[in-house]
Amino acid sequence: MSDDVRDNPARHRFELEVDGHLAIAVYSLAPGVITFIHTEVPDALAGRGIGSRLAKGALAQVRARGLKVVPRCPFIRGYIEKHPEWQDLLA
């Protein structure tokens, strides 16, 4: 579930731990805007939808905070393009 996604503000990233591996979505913050820079899913978790779970959970938290998104990360950009329910978050 996306409920497992946690923000780690000290490291500027959202994290999702699965089977002892950590998937991350790195970001930077500015007033009212979060810029996603890089998403990384370990090879051991590839093909299991972990990146999508991470993106969904991170975007849900972003929406709850009232932030807009700048998707510099190709994965996050692609996720938003494929899921119109998140497009209102685009800055």
C-alpha positions in Angstrom: 0.0 0.0 0.0 1.0 3.6 -0.5 0.6 4.0 3.3 4.0 2.4 3.6 5.7 5.4 1.8 7.4 7.7 4.3 8.9 11.1 3.9 12.5 11.4 5.2 12.9 15.2 5.2 16.5 15.0 6.6 17.5 13.1 3.4 15.1 15.0 1.1 13.4 11.8 -0.1 10.4 9.6 0.1 11.2 6.0 0.9 9.4 2.6 0.5 11.0 -0.4 2.1 10.1 -3.8 0.6 11.7 -7.1 1.5 14.7 -5.3 3.1 15.3 -3.1 0.1 14.8 0.6 -0.1 13.2 2.4 -3.0 13.6 6.2 -3.0 12.2 9.4 -4.7 14.6 12.3 -4.1 13.2 15.8 -4.0 14.0 19.4 -3.3 11.5 21.9 -1.7 10.8 25.5 -2.4 7.8 27.5 -1.0 4.7 25.7 -2.3 6.6 23.5 -4.7 8.3 20.1 -4.6 10.7 19.1 -7.4 11.2 15.4 -7.9 14.8 14.9 -9.0 15.4 11.1 -9.1 13.7 7.9 -8.3 15.5 4.7 -7.7 14.2 1.1 -7.2 16.7 -1.6 -6.4 17.1 -4.3 -9.1 15.8 -6.9 -6.6 12.4 -5.2 -6.6 12.2 -4.5 -10.4 9.0 -5.5 -12.2 6.8 -5.5 -9.0 5.2 -2.1 -9.3 7.3 -0.8 -6.4 8.1 2.5 -8.3 4.4 3.1 -8.9 3.6 2.4 -5.2 6.3 4.9 -4.2 5.1 7.5 -6.7 1.5 7.1 -5.6 2.3 7.4 -1.9 4.6 10.4 -2.4 2.1 12.2 -4.5 -0.7 11.6 -2.0 1.4 13.2 0.7 2.3 16.1 -1.6 -1.4 16.6 -2.3 -2.2 16.5 1.4 0.4 19.3 2.0 -1.0 21.4 -0.7 2.2 21.5 -2.8 2.6 21.7 -6.5 5.0 19.3 -8.4 7.8 19.9 -10.8 8.6 16.4 -12.1 12.2 16.6 -13.3 12.6 12.9 -12.6 11.5 11.0 -15.8 9.8 8.2 -13.7 7.6 10.6 -11.7 6.9 12.6 -14.9 5.8 9.4 -16.7 3.7 8.3 -13.7 1.8 11.6 -13.7 1.3 11.5 -17.4 -0.2 7.9 -17.2 -2.4 8.8 -14.2 -4.6 11.9 -14.9 -5.8 12.0 -11.3 -2.4 13.5 -10.3 -2.1 16.0 -13.1 -3.7 18.8 -11.1 -0.5 18.7 -8.9 1.7 20.0 -11.8 3.2 23.4 -11.2 
